[in-house]
Amino acid sequence: MMPSVTSALRTALHQLEKDRERIDRQIRAIRSVLDESGPTRPLASLATPRRSNPTRRPMSAAARRAVSQRMKAYWEKRNAAAGKAKA
């Protein structure tokens, strides 16, 4: 049983070393491109924050006032009903 475990470990080690060589080549290629390009600047698209929900439209001041009035009326009615239930 030990020879098969050892063989499997050797195979895995060989594959990992091949992967490491491939990754090292990719790192060298990326570094060479970055070194040639000079100092980096943030892209405008990355510098501006993105809205979490792009389909949601901002609410106008008039719409906010209308919602506020509706909610105040709702809570007044709810609190009045709760006060009657306690009495």
Buried (B, 14 or more C-beta within 10 A) or exposed (E): EEEEEEEEEEEEEEEEEEEEEEEEEEEEEEEEEEEEEEEEEEEEEEEEEEEEEEEEEEEEEEEEEEEEEEEEEEEEEEEEEEEEEEE
